[in-house]
Amino acid sequence: MAGLSLLQQPLRCAPSGGRLLARDCEWRADTGTGNGTASGKVRIESRRARVCRREFSVARSCASIEVQERRNGAGDRELSSAGEENSGVADFYGSGGGRGVGADSDIPLLEALANCAAQDAASFHFPGHRRGRGAPSRMLETVGHGAFAHDLPELPELDNLFSPDGVIAEAQAKAAELFGADATFFLVNGSTCGIQASVMATCRPGDFLILPRNCHLSATSAMVLSGALPKYVVPLYDRRWGIAHGVSPLSIHTAITEVKAQGGRVGAVLVVSPTYFGVCSSIDAVAKVCHDNGVPLIVDEAHGAHFRFHEDLPESALEQGADIAVQSTHKVLGSLTQSSMLHVRGARVSQEVLGRCLQMVQSTSPSYLLLSSLDAARAQMSEGGQFGRTRGSDSRLDRALVYARNARERLKAIPSLSVMDEDTIDSSESLPGLDPLRITLDLRGLSIDGYEVDDILRLEFGVIAELPALQTITFAVSLGSCERDIDMLVDAFVALSSRYTSSGTDGATMPPQDQDQLFNSSILPLPSARGLSPRNAFFSKTVKVDVADSVGKICAELVCPYPPGIPVIRPGEVISEDAISYLRRIVKNGDYDQCFDFNFFRLGQ
């Protein structure tokens, strides 16, 4: 096969205001005819400020050579002389060694990063550790030289996260195709920045954002940034487990109707599905309610990035009609911690506006380790088949589901334990879906609480949980789980059950009556009146006061006992007597996580 090599380094263009840039490069080609090689010069031109990737093709001819430059985007140009049909391709990337990145590269961003890291270059750019040569020795010993060698800035070959037209654009396009989106944005500030940008892109100052009271803290910060006003709905509450689940379509319809009746404008609806415990909402029904009223639907799908890749998992938010889905790719799939994706589908939300909003909440020095891990995780999930806009089954998830089912059955057989599933969830609404890879245990059959269980599991048995709570503990099975993990988990609980089972207590029984009444959603205090917007509350001067003196004043912080995990008071809300009485009952009972100082509230002034 004929091959082309460039003897001088390829053109690397600095910003030039669109001026035509050019450089002469020597070439040498194997003619493929047995007559040796041909050589010559070709002038490479570009009107682009940054050249991110080229692919050169050479014709099989000793007398003539054809060189084509192909790039993504507008302004593609062809530089050639007369020649025959192409018969060989020599891919290269940047000015260093490593694997070439061709037009058909399956992992374009990761391979581009590998090529740049392999360069034998005199680096005068950030970061200061200079590809590991100046890295702290202890850090090098811990993570290895490779992590530093690949910790590179936005070099021309690596594209620009905020204005991608090279390998990042290609990687995001591949992700969009796989996840069934019209466009995908890579996130390096976690799903938090995706939620913030989604709200900013849909809600103008003074618009209402309809959302459940148990939403992630990022929703509150999004309202601070956007100036949106909250219209809260109370999530479905599980009295048996003491856990808040999803939202009902009726509650969303009621909230939209109430806002419109008061002359307000609904900018967007934000729901969480699945929850931390893997419980899904009826996204298709919620989406219909939203779209019938001309309102876009944002789904915080941080815990559901894997749903699309197996037929035994719930449908993804995009498959059910969501306009935006924000996913923490690192939670169950294989990317690095803090890396996420924002998927958008349809025309209700402007992709251009989303991009501008993301520039405000993402770092201008994004980590290419995080970005390339998203590209690699996408490629990993695409290996199982052509998903496109249809569902499929990934073999890695096959194994994970087998492990999870095995763990569930074995844990159910242990005295004093109960496993959350469709049969044990107590909800007034039908259950749209439950992630089988999320395993939550009811620990009330043991004589110790969830935090003590967590400590014993970690320190004595080497088993590390995802989410301990007072009465429950949650474990996440993922692509990286193995049979040994499941055996260690089950063996640990066999020992704990034998050691700490409460006399006369069975984990399969319903909660005590007083606890059932304490956390019954019917006696939760009604949402407090809004005194200030979240934005104004955040920027107000604050003072701490005794709880006894707080009634009627505006709260400047989040007050959220857990369980049930439903905030009683949010920033900007007026503290009511009902709210204080409810909190006093919880504190008196002792069945809550000490996540706030009940003696003092911080108030806005």
MIKOLSE-750734 format. One record per residue (C-alpha): residue in three letters; x, y, z. Coordinates in Angstrom, 1 decimal. Layout:
BEGIN
ALA, X, Y, Z
...
//
This chain:
BEGIN
MET, 0.0, 0.0, 0.0
ALA, 1.3, 3.4, -0.9
GLY, 2.0, 5.7, 2.1
LEU, 2.8, 9.4, 2.5
SER, 5.0, 10.9, 5.2
LEU, 5.6, 14.6, 5.8
LEU, 9.3, 15.3, 6.6
GLN, 8.6, 18.7, 8.0
GLN, 6.1, 19.4, 10.8
PRO, 2.6, 20.2, 9.6
LEU, 1.2, 23.6, 9.8
ARG, 0.1, 24.8, 13.3
CYS, -1.7, 28.1, 12.9
ALA, -1.9, 30.8, 15.5
PRO, -4.9, 33.1, 15.6
SER, -4.6, 35.4, 12.5
GLY, -8.0, 37.0, 12.0
GLY, -8.7, 34.7, 9.0
ARG, -5.5, 35.6, 7.1
LEU, -4.4, 32.9, 4.7
LEU, -1.7, 30.9, 6.3
ALA, 0.6, 28.6, 4.4
ARG, 3.7, 26.5, 4.8
ASP, 5.8, 24.4, 2.5
CYS, 6.0, 20.7, 3.5
GLU, 8.2, 18.0, 2.0
TRP, 6.7, 14.6, 1.2
ARG, 8.0, 11.2, 0.4
ALA, 5.7, 8.4, -0.8
ASP, 6.0, 4.7, -1.4
THR, 4.7, 4.4, -5.0
GLY, 3.5, 0.8, -4.5
THR, 4.8, -0.1, -8.0
GLY, 8.1, -1.5, -6.9
ASN, 10.0, 1.5, -8.3
GLY, 11.0, 2.9, -5.0
THR, 9.7, 6.2, -3.6
ALA, 8.8, 9.6, -5.0
SER, 9.4, 12.9, -3.3
GLY, 8.7, 16.5, -3.7
LYS, 7.1, 19.5, -2.0
VAL, 3.5, 20.6, -1.5
ARG, 2.3, 23.9, -0.1
ILE, -0.3, 23.4, 2.7
GLU, -2.7, 26.3, 3.0
SER, -5.5, 27.1, 5.5
ARG, -7.8, 30.0, 6.2
ARG, -8.6, 28.7, 9.6
ALA, -7.1, 30.1, 12.7
ARG, -6.5, 26.6, 14.2
VAL, -6.0, 23.4, 12.3
CYS, -7.1, 20.5, 14.4
ARG, -6.7, 17.5, 12.1
ARG, -5.8, 16.6, 8.6
GLU, -5.9, 13.5, 6.6
PHE, -3.6, 13.2, 3.5
SER, -4.1, 10.7, 0.7
VAL, -1.6, 9.8, -2.0
ALA, -2.2, 8.5, -5.5
ARG, -0.3, 5.5, -6.7
SER, 1.9, 7.1, -9.3
CYS, 5.6, 7.7, -9.6
ALA, 5.1, 10.6, -12.0
SER, 2.4, 12.5, -10.1
ILE, 1.1, 12.8, -6.6
GLU, -2.3, 14.0, -5.4
VAL, -2.6, 15.5, -1.9
GLN, -6.0, 16.2, -0.4
GLU, -6.7, 18.1, 2.8
ARG, -10.0, 17.1, 4.4
ARG, -11.4, 18.9, 7.4
ASN, -14.6, 19.1, 9.3
GLY, -16.8, 22.2, 8.9
ALA, -17.1, 24.9, 6.3
GLY, -14.3, 26.1, 4.1
ASP, -12.8, 22.7, 3.1
ARG, -10.3, 23.1, 0.4
GLU, -8.4, 20.6, -1.9
LEU, -4.8, 21.1, -3.0
SER, -3.9, 18.7, -5.8
SER, -2.1, 18.0, -9.0
ALA, -3.1, 15.5, -11.6
GLY, -3.1, 12.0, -10.3
GLU, -4.7, 8.6, -10.2
GLU, -7.1, 7.0, -7.8
ASN, -6.2, 7.0, -4.1
SER, -4.8, 3.7, -2.9
GLY, -3.3, 4.5, 0.5
VAL, -3.8, 6.8, 3.4
ALA, -1.3, 8.0, 5.9
ASP, -3.0, 9.5, 9.0
PHE, -1.1, 11.7, 11.3
TYR, -2.0, 14.1, 14.1
GLY, -0.2, 17.2, 15.4
SER, 3.5, 17.4, 15.4
GLY, 4.4, 14.4, 17.5
GLY, 4.3, 10.6, 17.4
GLY, 1.7, 8.2, 18.6
ARG, -1.2, 6.8, 16.7
GLY, -2.7, 8.8, 13.9
VAL, -6.2, 10.2, 14.0
GLY, -8.1, 9.6, 10.8
ALA, -11.5, 10.6, 9.8
ASP, -12.9, 7.3, 10.9
SER, -11.2, 7.3, 14.3
ASP, -13.5, 5.6, 16.8
ILE, -12.1, 7.6, 19.8
PRO, -11.0, 10.8, 18.2
LEU, -10.4, 12.9, 21.3
LEU, -8.6, 10.2, 23.3
GLU, -6.3, 9.4, 20.4
ALA, -5.5, 13.0, 19.7
LEU, -4.6, 13.4, 23.4
ALA, -2.4, 10.3, 23.2
ASN, -0.6, 11.7, 20.2
CYS, 0.0, 15.1, 21.8
ALA, 1.3, 13.4, 25.0
ALA, 3.8, 11.4, 22.8
GLN, 5.3, 14.6, 21.3
ASP, 9.0, 15.2, 22.0
ALA, 8.4, 18.9, 22.4
ALA, 9.9, 21.8, 24.2
SER, 6.7, 22.9, 26.1
PHE, 6.3, 26.5, 27.1
HIS, 2.6, 26.3, 27.8
PHE, 0.6, 25.5, 30.9
PRO, 0.3, 23.5, 33.1
GLY, 3.5, 24.1, 35.0
HIS, 4.4, 20.5, 35.7
ARG, 5.4, 20.3, 32.0
ARG, 4.0, 16.8, 31.2
GLY, 5.2, 15.5, 34.6
ARG, 8.8, 16.7, 34.6
GLY, 8.0, 19.2, 37.4
ALA, 5.2, 17.2, 39.1
PRO, 5.4, 16.6, 42.8
SER, 7.3, 13.3, 43.4
ARG, 4.7, 11.9, 45.8
MET, 2.0, 12.5, 43.3
LEU, 4.0, 10.9, 40.5
GLU, 4.5, 7.8, 42.7
THR, 0.7, 7.7, 43.4
VAL, -0.8, 8.2, 39.9
GLY, 2.1, 7.6, 37.6
HIS, 3.7, 9.7, 34.9
GLY, 1.1, 9.0, 32.3
ALA, -1.6, 11.1, 34.1
PHE, 0.7, 14.1, 34.0
ALA, 1.9, 13.5, 30.4
HIS, -1.8, 13.6, 29.3
ASP, -2.7, 16.6, 31.4
LEU, -2.5, 19.0, 28.6
PRO, -4.2, 22.4, 27.8
GLU, -6.2, 23.4, 24.8
LEU, -3.5, 22.8, 22.2
PRO, -4.6, 23.5, 18.6
GLU, -4.7, 19.7, 18.0
LEU, -7.0, 19.2, 20.9
ASP, -9.8, 21.6, 19.8
ASN, -11.7, 24.1, 22.0
LEU, -14.4, 23.0, 24.3
PHE, -16.4, 26.2, 23.9
SER, -16.0, 26.5, 20.2
PRO, -15.4, 22.9, 19.0
ASP, -14.7, 22.2, 15.3
GLY, -12.2, 19.4, 15.5
VAL, -11.8, 16.3, 17.7
ILE, -14.1, 17.5, 20.4
ALA, -16.8, 18.3, 17.9
GLU, -16.4, 14.8, 16.4
ALA, -16.4, 13.1, 19.8
GLN, -19.6, 15.0, 20.9
ALA, -21.3, 14.1, 17.6
LYS, -20.5, 10.4, 18.1
ALA, -21.9, 10.6, 21.7
ALA, -25.1, 12.3, 20.4
GLU, -25.7, 9.6, 17.9
LEU, -25.1, 6.8, 20.5
PHE, -27.3, 8.4, 23.2
GLY, -30.1, 9.3, 20.8
ALA, -29.7, 13.1, 21.0
ASP, -29.6, 15.8, 18.4
ALA, -26.6, 17.3, 20.2
THR, -24.4, 16.4, 23.1
PHE, -22.2, 18.7, 25.2
PHE, -19.3, 17.3, 27.3
LEU, -19.2, 18.5, 30.9
VAL, -16.1, 18.8, 33.1
ASN, -17.8, 20.4, 36.1
GLY, -20.1, 17.4, 36.7
SER, -23.9, 17.3, 36.1
THR, -24.1, 20.3, 38.4
CYS, -23.0, 22.7, 35.6
GLY, -25.4, 20.9, 33.2
ILE, -28.4, 21.6, 35.4
GLN, -27.3, 25.2, 35.9
ALA, -26.8, 25.8, 32.2
SER, -30.1, 24.1, 31.3
VAL, -32.1, 26.3, 33.7
MET, -30.2, 29.4, 32.5
ALA, -31.0, 28.6, 28.9
THR, -34.7, 28.1, 29.5
CYS, -35.6, 30.5, 32.3
ARG, -35.4, 34.3, 32.1
PRO, -35.3, 36.3, 35.3
GLY, -38.7, 36.2, 36.9
ASP, -39.8, 33.0, 35.0
PHE, -41.0, 30.1, 37.1
LEU, -39.1, 26.8, 37.3
ILE, -41.3, 23.9, 38.3
LEU, -39.4, 21.3, 40.3
PRO, -39.7, 18.8, 43.1
ARG, -38.6, 19.9, 46.6
ASN, -36.1, 17.0, 46.8
CYS, -34.2, 18.2, 43.8
HIS, -30.4, 18.4, 43.8
LEU, -28.7, 21.5, 45.2
SER, -27.6, 22.4, 41.7
ALA, -31.2, 23.4, 40.9
THR, -31.1, 26.0, 43.7
SER, -27.8, 27.4, 42.4
ALA, -29.3, 27.5, 38.9
MET, -32.1, 29.7, 40.2
VAL, -29.6, 32.0, 41.9
LEU, -27.7, 32.3, 38.6
SER, -30.7, 32.7, 36.3
GLY, -33.0, 34.7, 38.5
ALA, -35.8, 32.1, 38.0
LEU, -38.5, 31.7, 40.7
PRO, -39.3, 28.2, 42.1
LYS, -42.7, 26.6, 41.9
TYR, -42.2, 23.5, 44.0
VAL, -44.1, 20.2, 43.8
VAL, -44.1, 17.6, 46.6
PRO, -42.6, 14.3, 45.4
LEU, -44.3, 11.0, 45.9
TYR, -43.4, 9.8, 49.4
ASP, -42.7, 6.2, 50.4
ARG, -43.9, 5.7, 54.0
ARG, -42.4, 2.2, 54.3
TRP, -38.9, 3.2, 53.3
GLY, -39.0, 6.8, 54.5
ILE, -37.8, 8.0, 51.1
ALA, -39.0, 10.5, 48.6
HIS, -39.4, 9.2, 45.0
GLY, -40.4, 10.9, 41.8
VAL, -43.2, 13.3, 40.8
SER, -46.6, 12.5, 39.3
PRO, -47.7, 14.0, 36.0
LEU, -50.8, 15.4, 37.8
SER, -48.6, 17.5, 40.2
ILE, -46.7, 19.0, 37.2
HIS, -50.0, 19.8, 35.4
THR, -51.4, 21.4, 38.5
ALA, -48.3, 23.5, 39.0
ILE, -48.2, 24.8, 35.4
THR, -51.9, 25.6, 35.6
GLU, -51.4, 27.6, 38.9
VAL, -48.5, 29.6, 37.5
LYS, -50.4, 30.5, 34.4
ALA, -53.6, 31.4, 36.4
GLN, -51.5, 33.9, 38.3
GLY, -50.1, 35.5, 35.1
GLY, -46.7, 33.9, 35.4
ARG, -44.5, 32.3, 32.8
VAL, -43.1, 28.8, 33.2
GLY, -39.6, 28.7, 31.8
ALA, -39.1, 25.0, 32.3
VAL, -40.0, 21.9, 34.3
LEU, -37.1, 20.1, 36.0
VAL, -37.5, 16.5, 37.4
VAL, -35.1, 14.0, 38.9
SER, -35.3, 10.5, 37.3
PRO, -34.0, 8.1, 38.4
THR, -33.6, 9.1, 42.0
TYR, -30.5, 8.2, 44.0
PHE, -32.3, 5.0, 44.9
GLY, -33.0, 4.1, 41.2
VAL, -36.7, 5.0, 41.2
CYS, -38.0, 6.5, 38.0
SER, -40.8, 8.9, 37.2
SER, -43.2, 8.7, 34.3
ILE, -41.1, 10.9, 32.0
ASP, -43.3, 10.2, 29.0
ALA, -46.4, 11.4, 30.7
VAL, -44.6, 14.4, 32.3
ALA, -43.2, 15.3, 28.9
LYS, -46.7, 15.3, 27.3
VAL, -48.0, 17.6, 30.0
CYS, -45.1, 19.9, 29.5
HIS, -45.2, 20.0, 25.7
ASP, -49.0, 20.4, 25.6
ASN, -48.4, 23.6, 27.5
GLY, -45.4, 24.7, 25.4
VAL, -42.9, 24.1, 28.3
PRO, -39.5, 22.3, 27.8
LEU, -38.7, 19.4, 30.1
ILE, -35.3, 19.1, 31.8
VAL, -34.5, 15.7, 33.4
ASP, -31.7, 15.4, 36.0
GLU, -30.8, 11.9, 34.8
ALA, -27.5, 11.9, 36.7
HIS, -28.0, 8.3, 37.8
GLY, -29.4, 6.9, 34.5
ALA, -26.6, 7.3, 31.9
HIS, -26.6, 3.5, 31.4
PHE, -30.4, 3.1, 30.8
ARG, -30.2, 3.2, 27.0
PHE, -27.8, 0.3, 26.7
HIS, -29.9, -2.7, 27.9
GLU, -33.4, -3.8, 27.2
ASP, -33.9, -4.8, 30.9
LEU, -33.3, -1.3, 32.1
PRO, -35.9, 1.5, 32.2
GLU, -36.2, 3.8, 29.1
SER, -33.9, 6.8, 29.1
ALA, -35.3, 10.3, 29.4
LEU, -34.7, 11.2, 25.8
GLU, -36.4, 8.1, 24.6
GLN, -39.5, 9.2, 26.6
GLY, -39.6, 12.7, 25.2
ALA, -37.4, 14.9, 27.4
ASP, -35.9, 18.0, 25.8
ILE, -32.7, 17.9, 27.9
ALA, -31.1, 15.1, 29.8
VAL, -28.1, 15.7, 32.1
GLN, -26.2, 12.5, 32.9
SER, -23.3, 11.7, 35.1
THR, -21.5, 9.4, 32.8
HIS, -19.0, 8.5, 35.5
LYS, -21.6, 7.0, 38.0
VAL, -22.3, 3.7, 36.3
LEU, -20.4, 4.0, 32.9
GLY, -16.7, 4.2, 32.6
SER, -15.6, 7.9, 32.5
LEU, -13.7, 9.7, 35.2
THR, -15.3, 11.3, 38.3
GLN, -16.7, 14.8, 37.6
SER, -17.2, 14.1, 33.8
SER, -20.8, 14.2, 32.5
MET, -22.8, 14.8, 29.4
LEU, -25.7, 17.1, 28.5
HIS, -28.0, 15.7, 25.8
VAL, -30.5, 17.9, 24.0
ARG, -33.2, 16.8, 21.6
GLY, -35.7, 18.8, 19.6
ALA, -36.0, 22.5, 19.0
ARG, -37.6, 23.7, 22.2
VAL, -34.2, 24.6, 23.7
SER, -31.6, 26.5, 21.7
GLN, -28.4, 24.6, 21.3
GLU, -26.6, 27.9, 20.8
VAL, -27.9, 29.4, 24.0
LEU, -27.1, 26.2, 25.9
GLY, -23.5, 26.5, 24.6
ARG, -23.2, 30.1, 25.8
CYS, -24.6, 29.2, 29.2
LEU, -22.2, 26.4, 29.6
GLN, -19.3, 28.8, 29.0
MET, -20.4, 30.6, 32.1
VAL, -20.4, 27.6, 34.4
GLN, -17.5, 25.5, 33.0
SER, -13.8, 26.1, 33.5
THR, -11.9, 27.8, 30.7
SER, -9.1, 25.3, 31.4
PRO, -11.0, 22.1, 31.0
SER, -9.3, 18.8, 31.9
TYR, -8.5, 16.8, 28.8
LEU, -8.3, 13.7, 31.0
LEU, -12.0, 14.2, 31.9
LEU, -13.0, 15.1, 28.3
SER, -11.2, 12.1, 26.7
SER, -12.6, 9.8, 29.3
LEU, -16.1, 10.7, 28.1
ASP, -15.0, 9.9, 24.6
ALA, -13.6, 6.6, 25.7
ALA, -16.7, 5.7, 27.7
ARG, -18.9, 6.4, 24.7
ALA, -16.7, 4.2, 22.5
GLN, -16.8, 1.5, 25.1
MET, -20.6, 1.5, 25.1
SER, -20.8, 1.5, 21.3
GLU, -18.8, -1.7, 21.0
GLY, -21.8, -3.8, 21.9
GLY, -23.7, -2.9, 18.7
GLN, -25.2, -0.2, 16.7
PHE, -27.6, 1.6, 19.1
GLY, -28.3, 4.7, 17.1
ARG, -31.8, 5.7, 18.2
THR, -32.8, 2.2, 19.0
ARG, -32.2, 0.2, 22.2
GLY, -29.7, -2.6, 22.5
SER, -28.1, -4.9, 25.1
ASP, -24.5, -4.4, 26.1
SER, -22.6, -7.5, 27.3
ARG, -21.0, -5.7, 30.2
LEU, -24.4, -4.7, 31.5
ASP, -25.5, -8.3, 31.0
ARG, -22.9, -9.3, 33.6
ALA, -23.7, -6.4, 35.9
LEU, -27.4, -7.3, 35.9
VAL, -26.6, -10.9, 36.7
TYR, -24.4, -9.8, 39.6
ALA, -27.2, -7.5, 40.9
ARG, -29.9, -10.1, 40.6
ASN, -27.6, -12.6, 42.4
ALA, -27.0, -10.1, 45.2
ARG, -30.6, -9.3, 45.6
GLU, -31.7, -12.9, 45.9
ARG, -29.0, -13.7, 48.4
LEU, -29.6, -10.6, 50.5
LYS, -33.3, -11.2, 50.6
ALA, -32.6, -14.6, 52.3
ILE, -30.8, -13.0, 55.2
PRO, -32.9, -12.5, 58.3
SER, -33.4, -8.9, 59.4
LEU, -32.9, -7.4, 55.9
SER, -35.3, -6.2, 53.3
VAL, -34.4, -5.2, 49.8
MET, -36.1, -2.4, 47.9
ASP, -37.9, -3.6, 44.8
GLU, -41.2, -3.3, 43.0
ASP, -42.9, -5.5, 45.7
THR, -41.6, -3.5, 48.7
ILE, -41.9, 0.1, 47.4
ASP, -45.0, 1.8, 48.9
SER, -46.3, 4.4, 46.4
SER, -49.7, 5.7, 45.6
GLU, -48.7, 5.8, 41.9
SER, -47.7, 2.9, 39.7
LEU, -44.0, 2.4, 39.5
PRO, -42.7, 3.4, 36.0
GLY, -39.3, 1.8, 36.5
LEU, -36.6, 0.8, 39.0
ASP, -32.9, 0.5, 38.2
PRO, -32.0, -3.1, 39.1
LEU, -28.3, -2.1, 39.5
ARG, -29.1, 0.0, 42.5
ILE, -29.5, -2.1, 45.7
THR, -31.0, -0.4, 48.8
LEU, -31.4, -2.3, 52.1
ASP, -33.8, -1.6, 55.0
LEU, -31.7, -2.0, 58.1
ARG, -34.3, -1.5, 60.8
GLY, -34.1, -5.2, 61.6
LEU, -30.6, -4.6, 63.0
SER, -29.7, -3.1, 66.3
ILE, -27.4, -0.5, 64.7
ASP, -28.1, 2.3, 62.3
GLY, -26.9, 2.7, 58.7
TYR, -23.9, 4.8, 59.6
GLU, -22.6, 2.2, 62.0
VAL, -23.2, -0.5, 59.4
ASP, -21.3, 1.5, 56.9
ASP, -18.3, 1.9, 59.2
ILE, -18.2, -1.8, 60.0
LEU, -18.6, -2.8, 56.4
ARG, -15.7, -0.6, 55.4
LEU, -13.3, -1.1, 58.2
GLU, -13.9, -4.8, 59.0
PHE, -15.1, -6.4, 55.8
GLY, -13.6, -4.1, 53.1
VAL, -17.0, -3.4, 51.6
ILE, -17.7, 0.3, 50.7
ALA, -21.3, 1.5, 50.2
GLU, -22.5, 4.3, 48.0
LEU, -25.0, 5.9, 50.3
PRO, -25.5, 5.2, 54.0
ALA, -28.4, 6.7, 55.8
LEU, -30.0, 6.3, 59.2
GLN, -32.3, 3.4, 58.3
THR, -31.0, 2.3, 54.9
ILE, -27.9, 1.7, 52.9
THR, -27.5, 1.8, 49.1
PHE, -25.0, 0.0, 46.9
ALA, -24.3, 0.6, 43.2
VAL, -23.5, -2.2, 40.8
SER, -21.8, -1.1, 37.6
LEU, -19.7, -2.1, 34.6
GLY, -16.7, -2.6, 36.9
SER, -18.4, -4.9, 39.4
CYS, -17.3, -8.5, 39.7
GLU, -18.5, -11.7, 41.3
ARG, -16.0, -11.3, 44.2
ASP, -17.6, -8.0, 45.1
ILE, -21.0, -9.6, 45.4
ASP, -19.6, -12.4, 47.5
MET, -17.9, -10.0, 49.9
LEU, -21.1, -7.9, 50.2
VAL, -23.3, -10.9, 51.0
ASP, -20.9, -12.5, 53.4
ALA, -20.5, -9.2, 55.3
PHE, -24.3, -9.0, 55.8
VAL, -24.6, -12.6, 56.8
ALA, -22.1, -11.8, 59.6
LEU, -23.8, -8.5, 60.5
SER, -27.2, -10.2, 60.7
SER, -25.9, -12.8, 63.0
ARG, -24.2, -10.3, 65.2
TYR, -26.7, -7.4, 65.3
THR, -30.2, -8.7, 64.7
SER, -32.7, -7.0, 67.0
SER, -34.8, -9.4, 69.0
GLY, -38.4, -9.5, 67.8
THR, -37.6, -7.4, 64.8
ASP, -37.9, -8.5, 61.2
GLY, -36.6, -6.3, 58.4
ALA, -39.6, -7.3, 56.3
THR, -42.1, -5.8, 58.6
MET, -43.6, -2.3, 58.2
PRO, -42.1, 0.6, 60.0
PRO, -43.4, 1.3, 63.6
GLN, -46.6, 3.3, 63.7
ASP, -45.1, 6.4, 65.2
GLN, -42.4, 6.5, 62.6
ASP, -44.9, 6.0, 59.9
GLN, -46.9, 8.9, 61.2
LEU, -43.8, 11.1, 61.6
PHE, -42.7, 10.8, 58.0
ASN, -46.1, 10.4, 56.4
SER, -46.3, 12.9, 53.5
SER, -49.8, 13.9, 54.5
ILE, -48.4, 15.6, 57.6
LEU, -45.4, 17.2, 56.0
PRO, -45.7, 21.0, 56.4
LEU, -47.0, 22.8, 53.3
PRO, -44.2, 24.6, 51.4
SER, -43.5, 27.9, 53.1
ALA, -44.4, 31.2, 51.5
ARG, -41.7, 32.8, 49.4
GLY, -40.3, 36.0, 50.9
LEU, -37.4, 36.4, 48.6
SER, -36.3, 34.7, 45.4
PRO, -33.4, 32.2, 45.8
ARG, -31.2, 34.7, 44.0
ASN, -32.0, 37.6, 46.3
ALA, -31.8, 35.4, 49.4
PHE, -28.4, 34.3, 48.3
PHE, -27.1, 37.8, 48.0
SER, -28.8, 39.2, 51.1
LYS, -26.9, 39.9, 54.3
THR, -27.6, 37.2, 56.8
VAL, -27.6, 36.7, 60.5
LYS, -27.9, 33.6, 62.7
VAL, -30.9, 33.5, 65.2
ASP, -32.2, 31.1, 67.6
VAL, -34.9, 28.8, 66.2
ALA, -37.4, 30.1, 68.7
ASP, -37.0, 33.6, 67.2
SER, -37.1, 32.5, 63.6
VAL, -40.8, 32.2, 62.8
GLY, -41.9, 34.7, 60.2
LYS, -38.4, 35.5, 59.1
ILE, -36.8, 34.6, 55.7
CYS, -34.5, 31.6, 55.7
ALA, -31.2, 31.9, 53.9
GLU, -30.2, 28.3, 53.9
LEU, -31.5, 24.8, 53.1
VAL, -33.1, 22.9, 56.0
CYS, -33.4, 19.2, 55.0
PRO, -33.8, 16.4, 57.6
TYR, -33.1, 13.0, 56.2
PRO, -35.2, 10.9, 56.1
PRO, -37.4, 11.8, 54.3
GLY, -35.0, 13.9, 52.2
ILE, -37.6, 16.5, 51.4
PRO, -36.4, 20.0, 52.3
VAL, -38.7, 21.6, 54.9
ILE, -37.4, 25.1, 54.2
ARG, -35.5, 26.4, 51.2
PRO, -33.5, 29.7, 50.8
GLY, -35.9, 32.6, 50.4
GLU, -38.8, 31.0, 52.1
VAL, -40.6, 32.4, 55.2
ILE, -40.1, 30.1, 58.2
SER, -43.5, 29.0, 59.4
GLU, -44.7, 27.7, 62.8
ASP, -45.7, 24.4, 61.1
ALA, -42.2, 23.9, 59.7
ILE, -40.7, 24.5, 63.1
SER, -43.1, 22.1, 64.8
TYR, -42.4, 19.4, 62.2
LEU, -38.6, 19.8, 62.7
ARG, -39.1, 19.6, 66.5
ARG, -41.0, 16.3, 66.1
ILE, -38.2, 14.9, 64.0
VAL, -35.5, 15.9, 66.4
LYS, -37.4, 14.6, 69.4
ASN, -37.8, 11.2, 67.6
GLY, -34.2, 11.2, 66.7
ASP, -34.8, 9.6, 63.3
TYR, -32.9, 12.0, 61.1
ASP, -29.4, 12.7, 59.8
GLN, -27.7, 15.6, 61.6
CYS, -27.2, 17.6, 58.5
PHE, -28.1, 21.0, 60.0
ASP, -27.8, 22.9, 63.2
PHE, -31.3, 22.9, 64.5
ASN, -30.6, 25.4, 67.3
PHE, -29.8, 28.3, 64.9
PHE, -31.1, 29.3, 61.5
ARG, -29.3, 31.7, 59.1
LEU, -31.7, 34.3, 58.0
GLY, -31.7, 36.8, 55.2
GLN, -32.1, 40.5, 55.9
//
